[in-house]
Amino acid sequence: MQMQILVLLMAAVVFSAPRLFAEEQASAATPEQVSETSTVTIEYTVKDSKGKVVDSNVGKKPLTFDMEKHQIIPGLERRLVGMKVGEEKEIKVPAKEAYGEVQDELIIEVPLEKLPQGVKVGDMLQMQSADGRVYPCRVAEINDKTARLDLNHPLAGQDLTFDVKILKVKE
């Protein structure tokens, strides 16, 4: 009786081994998908609402980030979930899910004499707050005695389009 059971167990192992091996190979061949806990490496190009390329890492160092740490804009992060290694996609992200809408309270007026000589509209400057933090700002307007500085992100208020390729996913 024990011999029959042993033979049956051996037969079960022998006949199921190829199927188990095939399942193991199939799961290994399935590309990994981006999840909320993944570390992801991507190649990307981002365009503003007018279609102008504002940033790209194509042909440069890929961008690697942890989804759990929310290191990229929320609208892009959410739309990457479910993508697989090697997949390419055009992703549209509305302004409110990218760098936000323009906030009027972040546009301030300062005396012109507080700015460097020769400054012109469009120039990027840095401001330092009372607590020592440094903020980038753009000269939005210059009048006779004052200038308006915009502390909003340069892409605030713009819908963005990302061309993304998933290079690597790690859990």
KATA-V566145 format. One record per pair of residues at least 6 apart in sequence whose ideal C-beta (glycine too) atoms are under 8 Angstrom apart, sorted by the first residue. I is the first residue (numbers start at 1). J is the second residue. D is the distance in Angstrom with one decimal. If there is no record, write none. Layout:
I:J:D ; I:J:D
//
This chain:
31:84:4.0 ; 31:85:4.3 ; 31:86:6.1 ; 31:87:7.7 ; 31:169:7.9 ; 32:38:7.8 ; 32:84:6.8 ; 32:85:5.6 ; 32:169:4.1 ; 32:170:7.7 ; 32:171:7.4 ; 33:82:5.7 ; 33:83:6.8 ; 33:84:5.2 ; 33:169:6.7 ; 34:40:5.5 ; 34:67:7.0 ; 34:80:4.9 ; 34:81:5.5 ; 34:82:6.4 ; 34:83:5.0 ; 34:84:7.7 ; 34:166:6.5 ; 34:169:5.5 ; 35:67:7.0 ; 35:81:6.4 ; 35:171:7.1 ; 36:67:5.4 ; 36:68:6.8 ; 36:81:6.3 ; 37:67:6.2 ; 37:68:5.4 ; 37:171:6.4 ; 38:66:7.8 ; 38:67:5.0 ; 38:169:5.1 ; 38:170:6.6 ; 38:171:5.9 ; 39:64:6.6 ; 39:65:7.3 ; 39:66:5.2 ; 39:67:7.4 ; 39:169:7.5 ; 39:170:4.5 ; 39:171:7.7 ; 40:64:7.0 ; 40:65:6.1 ; 40:66:8.0 ; 40:67:6.2 ; 40:80:6.5 ; 40:166:6.7 ; 40:168:7.1 ; 40:169:5.7 ; 40:170:7.9 ; 41:62:4.9 ; 41:63:7.0 ; 41:64:4.5 ; 41:166:7.7 ; 41:167:4.5 ; 41:168:3.9 ; 41:169:7.7 ; 42:62:6.4 ; 42:63:5.4 ; 42:80:7.6 ; 42:164:5.4 ; 42:165:6.4 ; 42:166:5.9 ; 42:167:6.1 ; 43:57:6.0 ; 43:58:5.6 ; 43:62:5.5 ; 43:63:7.7 ; 43:164:7.3 ; 43:165:4.5 ; 43:167:5.9 ; 44:55:7.8 ; 44:56:6.8 ; 44:57:6.0 ; 44:58:7.6 ; 44:63:6.6 ; 44:162:5.5 ; 44:163:6.6 ; 44:164:4.9 ; 44:165:7.5 ; 45:53:5.9 ; 45:55:7.4 ; 45:56:4.0 ; 45:57:8.0 ; 45:58:5.8 ; 45:162:7.2 ; 45:163:4.6 ; 46:53:7.3 ; 46:54:5.6 ; 46:55:4.9 ; 46:56:7.1 ; 46:160:5.6 ; 46:161:7.1 ; 46:162:5.1 ; 46:163:8.0 ; 47:53:5.5 ; 47:54:6.6 ; 47:160:6.9 ; 47:161:4.6 ; 47:162:7.9 ; 47:163:7.9 ; 48:54:5.2 ; 48:155:6.5 ; 48:158:5.1 ; 48:160:6.5 ; 49:95:7.9 ; 49:158:4.4 ; 49:159:4.8 ; 49:160:7.4 ; 51:161:7.6 ; 54:155:6.8 ; 57:63:5.7 ; 62:167:5.4 ; 62:168:7.9 ; 63:72:7.9 ; 64:168:7.6 ; 65:71:4.2 ; 65:72:5.6 ; 67:77:6.3 ; 67:80:7.6 ; 67:81:7.7 ; 70:77:6.6 ; 73:93:6.5 ; 73:97:6.9 ; 73:98:4.9 ; 73:99:6.8 ; 73:160:7.9 ; 74:97:5.5 ; 75:93:3.6 ; 75:94:6.6 ; 75:97:2.8 ; 75:98:5.6 ; 75:160:8.0 ; 76:91:6.2 ; 76:93:5.5 ; 76:98:7.6 ; 76:162:5.7 ; 76:164:7.6 ; 78:97:7.7 ; 79:89:7.9 ; 79:91:4.7 ; 79:93:7.1 ; 80:91:7.7 ; 80:164:7.0 ; 80:166:7.4 ; 83:89:6.4 ; 83:164:7.6 ; 83:166:5.0 ; 84:166:6.4 ; 84:169:7.7 ; 85:166:5.3 ; 85:167:7.1 ; 85:168:6.4 ; 85:169:5.5 ; 86:165:7.6 ; 86:166:6.6 ; 87:165:7.3 ; 87:166:5.2 ; 88:163:7.3 ; 88:164:6.9 ; 88:165:4.5 ; 88:166:7.9 ; 89:163:7.8 ; 89:164:5.6 ; 90:161:6.3 ; 90:162:7.3 ; 90:163:5.6 ; 90:164:7.9 ; 91:161:7.2 ; 91:162:4.5 ; 91:163:7.9 ; 91:164:5.8 ; 92:159:6.6 ; 92:160:7.5 ; 92:161:5.4 ; 92:162:8.0 ; 93:159:6.9 ; 93:160:4.8 ; 93:161:7.6 ; 93:162:6.6 ; 94:159:5.2 ; 95:101:5.7 ; 95:156:7.1 ; 95:157:5.3 ; 95:158:5.5 ; 95:159:5.4 ; 95:160:7.7 ; 98:155:6.5 ; 98:158:7.1 ; 98:159:7.4 ; 98:160:4.9 ; 99:152:7.9 ; 99:153:4.1 ; 99:155:4.6 ; 99:156:4.7 ; 99:157:8.0 ; 99:158:7.5 ; 100:152:7.9 ; 100:153:7.2 ; 100:156:5.4 ; 100:157:7.8 ; 101:156:6.6 ; 101:157:5.5 ; 102:152:5.3 ; 102:156:5.0 ; 102:157:4.0 ; 103:152:6.0 ; 103:156:7.3 ; 106:150:6.7 ; 106:151:4.2 ; 106:152:4.8 ; 107:140:6.3 ; 107:148:5.8 ; 107:149:7.1 ; 107:150:5.0 ; 107:151:7.2 ; 107:152:7.3 ; 108:148:7.1 ; 108:149:5.4 ; 108:151:6.9 ; 109:146:5.0 ; 109:147:7.3 ; 109:148:5.4 ; 109:149:7.8 ; 110:146:6.5 ; 110:147:5.8 ; 110:149:6.0 ; 111:145:6.6 ; 111:146:6.0 ; 112:142:7.0 ; 112:143:7.6 ; 112:144:7.7 ; 112:145:5.6 ; 112:146:5.8 ; 112:147:5.5 ; 115:125:7.1 ; 115:139:7.5 ; 115:147:5.7 ; 116:125:7.4 ; 119:125:7.1 ; 119:139:5.8 ; 119:142:7.4 ; 119:147:7.2 ; 120:139:6.7 ; 120:142:7.1 ; 121:139:5.4 ; 121:140:6.9 ; 121:141:6.4 ; 121:142:5.9 ; 122:138:6.8 ; 122:139:6.5 ; 123:138:7.3 ; 123:139:4.7 ; 124:136:6.0 ; 124:137:7.3 ; 124:138:5.7 ; 124:139:7.9 ; 125:136:7.4 ; 125:137:5.4 ; 125:138:7.7 ; 125:139:6.5 ; 125:149:7.0 ; 126:134:5.2 ; 126:135:6.9 ; 126:136:5.8 ; 126:137:7.2 ; 127:134:7.2 ; 127:135:5.0 ; 127:136:8.0 ; 127:137:5.4 ; 127:149:7.0 ; 127:151:7.3 ; 128:134:5.3 ; 128:135:7.7 ; 129:135:6.7 ; 135:151:5.7 ; 136:151:7.7 ; 137:149:4.4 ; 137:150:6.1 ; 137:151:4.8 ; 138:149:7.0 ; 138:150:4.7 ; 138:154:6.5 ; 139:147:5.8 ; 139:148:7.7 ; 139:149:6.2 ; 139:150:7.9 ; 140:147:8.0 ; 140:148:4.6 ; 140:149:6.6 ; 140:150:4.3 ; 141:147:6.6 ; 141:148:4.1 ; 142:148:7.9
//
